[in-house]
């Protein structure tokens, strides 16, 4: 079985590669679990900086819509999975490790949500970035509504959320201060490692305390994430999500699912 997360280490820097290229590195339960375990392990091993990137054509296309469709058809709740994504992002923000998201190709929905939880973001020119949920009759469940406004600005956040449109990295860099740099695709990882070298040359204790000041209060963020999950639940229960997921995935219509079967616990 192929590892869904590849890791390499050079000194105090690790590179984590989301490794589900056939699924556009979609966040299924196995990948989210692997990321969560890796955060804890890296802290124990004294890793200072993590560069997070994706295998294949892009960074991450978001939650695994095939998995969400299975939930809709079977009556299984997707909320525990979304809760795990939220908990992963909180763990990243609370960690002494500095996370650099190195984006290429696309970073959409859950992919954007993971990147928003990173401390620094670098993107290859041509990368398309956005929330995307609303195009599939979904709303965020991994923190987009919580982190987009303060990091991207209210106007940009509202546009990305309410239209589902994707924005080229160069455009997003001009509009916001979120992207540290936009570079040529062939030097993306090299540029990320240059950033990591500078970061690891600074005192770890001071760096971690400064990170704690910069990152939003974890109690407030956790409460906002729960509110987002509650709103996701309300939408899931009141909408025919399965039909839109089937349309997006290009599948034939399965057996009908009642609202009760689609209830999120």
CORLINLIN-V299899 format. One record per residue. N is the residue number from 1. PSI is psi in radians with two decimals (999 if undefined). OMEGA is omega in radians with two decimals (none if undefined). BURIAL is # if it has 24 or more other ideal C-beta (glycine too) atoms within 12 Angstrom, else .. Layout:
N_PSI_OMEGA_BURIAL, N_PSI_OMEGA_BURIAL
//
This chain:
1_2.31_-3.12_., 2_2.38_3.07_., 3_2.29_-3.13_., 4_-0.24_3.11_#, 5_2.11_3.12_#, 6_2.42_-3.14_#, 7_2.43_3.01_#, 8_2.63_-3.11_., 9_2.36_3.01_., 10_1.90_-3.07_., 11_-2.19_-3.13_., 12_0.21_-3.07_#, 13_2.28_3.03_#, 14_2.55_2.99_#, 15_2.16_3.10_#, 16_2.22_-3.12_#, 17_2.03_3.03_#, 18_2.16_-2.93_#, 19_1.02_2.99_#, 20_0.98_-3.01_#, 21_-0.52_-3.14_#, 22_-0.34_3.11_., 23_0.39_-3.14_#, 24_0.58_3.13_#, 25_0.63_3.12_#, 26_2.56_-3.05_#, 27_1.55_3.02_#, 28_2.99_-3.10_#, 29_-0.65_-3.12_#, 30_-0.72_-3.13_#, 31_-0.73_3.11_#, 32_-0.73_3.10_#, 33_-0.73_3.14_., 34_-0.73_3.11_#, 35_-0.76_-3.13_#, 36_-0.79_3.12_#, 37_-0.63_-3.10_., 38_-0.60_3.08_#, 39_-0.85_-3.13_#, 40_-0.77_-3.11_., 41_-0.74_-3.12_., 42_-0.67_3.08_#, 43_-0.78_3.14_#, 44_-0.54_-3.10_., 45_0.08_3.06_., 46_0.43_3.08_., 47_2.36_-3.12_#, 48_-0.70_-3.06_#, 49_2.42_3.03_#, 50_2.25_3.00_#, 51_2.09_-3.08_#, 52_2.13_-3.11_#, 53_-3.11_-3.10_#, 54_2.58_3.08_#, 55_2.65_3.04_#, 56_-2.50_-2.94_., 57_-0.31_-3.08_., 58_3.11_-3.10_#, 59_-1.15_-3.10_#, 60_2.31_-3.11_#, 61_0.05_3.09_#, 62_-2.81_3.11_#, 63_2.70_3.14_#, 64_1.80_-3.07_#, 65_-0.51_3.07_#, 66_-0.66_3.09_#, 67_-0.75_3.12_#, 68_-0.65_3.10_#, 69_-0.71_3.08_#, 70_-0.71_3.09_#, 71_-0.79_-3.12_#, 72_-0.65_-3.09_#, 73_-0.57_-3.04_#, 74_-0.24_-3.06_., 75_0.03_3.10_., 76_2.49_-3.11_., 77_2.25_3.01_#, 78_-0.13_-3.06_#, 79_-0.73_3.10_#, 80_-0.66_3.11_., 81_-0.79_3.12_#, 82_-0.62_3.08_#, 83_-0.67_3.12_#, 84_-0.64_3.06_#, 85_-0.77_3.10_#, 86_-0.78_-3.14_#, 87_-0.64_3.07_#, 88_-0.80_-3.12_#, 89_-0.65_3.08_#, 90_-0.69_3.12_#, 91_-0.67_3.11_#, 92_-0.75_-3.13_#, 93_-0.58_-3.12_#, 94_-0.25_-3.03_#, 95_2.57_3.00_#, 96_-0.27_3.11_#, 97_2.44_3.00_#, 98_2.15_-3.11_#, 99_2.22_3.05_#, 100_2.09_3.02_#, 101_2.16_3.10_#, 102_1.76_-2.97_#, 103_2.45_2.99_#, 104_2.72_3.07_#, 105_-1.33_-3.13_#, 106_2.57_3.00_#, 107_1.77_-2.94_#, 108_2.52_3.02_#, 109_-2.03_3.14_#, 110_-0.50_3.06_#, 111_-0.74_3.05_#, 112_-0.69_-3.11_#, 113_-0.67_3.07_#, 114_-0.76_3.14_#, 115_-0.64_3.13_#, 116_-0.43_3.11_#, 117_-0.15_3.10_#, 118_2.78_-3.10_#, 119_-0.59_-3.13_#, 120_2.58_-3.11_#, 121_2.28_3.06_#, 122_2.53_-3.07_#, 123_2.56_3.00_#, 124_2.48_3.07_#, 125_2.41_-3.13_#, 126_-0.18_3.10_#, 127_2.38_3.10_#, 128_2.22_-2.97_#, 129_2.38_3.09_#, 130_3.08_-3.12_#, 131_-0.92_2.96_#, 132_-0.28_-3.01_#, 133_-0.79_-2.97_#, 134_-0.44_3.12_#, 135_-0.41_3.12_#, 136_0.39_-3.13_#, 137_0.69_3.08_#, 138_2.89_2.94_#, 139_2.95_-3.07_#, 140_2.57_3.05_#, 141_0.14_-3.13_#, 142_0.28_3.00_#, 143_0.05_-3.10_#, 144_-0.74_-3.11_#, 145_-0.40_-3.10_#, 146_-0.73_-2.98_#, 147_-0.40_-3.13_#, 148_-0.85_-3.08_#, 149_-0.85_-3.13_#, 150_-0.48_-3.06_#, 151_-0.55_-3.09_#, 152_-0.21_-3.06_#, 153_2.59_-3.03_., 154_-0.76_-3.08_., 155_-0.83_3.13_., 156_-0.72_3.12_#, 157_-0.78_-3.13_#, 158_-0.74_-3.14_., 159_-0.85_-3.12_#, 160_-0.68_-3.10_#, 161_-0.80_-2.97_#, 162_-0.31_3.11_., 163_-0.46_-3.03_., 164_0.11_-3.12_#, 165_2.66_3.06_., 166_2.58_-3.08_#, 167_2.31_3.07_#, 168_2.54_-3.09_#, 169_-0.70_-3.14_#, 170_-0.71_3.11_., 171_-0.82_-3.12_#, 172_-0.66_3.11_#, 173_-0.66_3.13_#, 174_-0.58_-3.06_., 175_-0.49_-3.01_., 176_2.95_3.03_#, 177_0.26_-3.03_., 178_-0.76_-3.14_#, 179_2.13_3.13_#, 180_-0.67_-3.07_#, 181_2.57_2.97_#, 182_2.17_-3.01_#, 183_2.94_3.06_#, 184_2.48_-3.09_., 185_-0.61_-3.06_#, 186_-0.12_3.10_., 187_0.26_-3.08_., 188_-0.98_-3.09_#, 189_-0.61_3.07_#, 190_-0.76_3.13_., 191_-0.68_3.10_#, 192_-0.69_3.12_#, 193_-0.57_3.05_#, 194_-0.75_3.06_#, 195_-0.76_-3.11_#, 196_-0.66_3.12_#, 197_-0.74_3.10_., 198_-0.77_-3.11_., 199_-0.74_-3.10_#, 200_-0.18_3.09_#, 201_-0.10_-3.13_., 202_2.72_-3.12_., 203_2.24_-3.04_., 204_-0.75_-3.08_., 205_-0.83_3.13_., 206_-0.70_-3.13_., 207_-0.79_-3.11_#, 208_-0.74_-3.14_#, 209_-0.65_3.10_., 210_-0.70_3.10_., 211_-0.72_-3.14_#, 212_-0.57_3.10_., 213_-0.64_-3.08_., 214_-0.73_-3.10_., 215_2.49_3.12_#, 216_2.68_3.12_#, 217_2.16_-3.05_., 218_-0.56_3.13_., 219_-0.78_3.11_., 220_-0.75_3.14_., 221_-0.77_-3.13_#, 222_-0.73_3.12_., 223_-0.69_3.13_., 224_-0.63_3.09_#, 225_-0.69_3.09_#, 226_-0.70_3.09_#, 227_-0.72_3.11_., 228_-0.74_3.10_#, 229_-0.67_3.09_#, 230_-0.73_3.13_., 231_-0.66_3.05_#, 232_-0.78_3.13_#, 233_-0.78_3.13_#, 234_-0.75_-3.14_., 235_-0.76_-3.14_#, 236_-0.75_-3.11_#, 237_-0.50_-3.02_#, 238_0.08_-3.07_., 239_2.73_3.09_#, 240_1.23_-3.08_., 241_-0.68_-3.05_#, 242_-0.75_-3.11_#, 243_-0.73_-3.14_., 244_-0.63_3.08_#, 245_-0.71_3.10_#, 246_-0.77_-3.14_#, 247_-0.78_-3.11_., 248_-0.72_-3.09_#, 249_-0.14_3.08_#, 250_0.54_-3.11_., 251_2.77_3.02_., 252_2.68_-3.08_., 253_2.20_3.10_., 254_-2.98_3.05_., 255_2.57_-3.14_., 256_2.63_3.12_., 257_2.30_-3.14_#, 258_2.82_3.10_., 259_-0.68_3.14_., 260_-0.72_-3.14_., 261_-0.48_-3.08_., 262_0.09_-3.10_#, 263_2.34_3.09_., 264_2.27_-3.13_#, 265_999_none_.
//
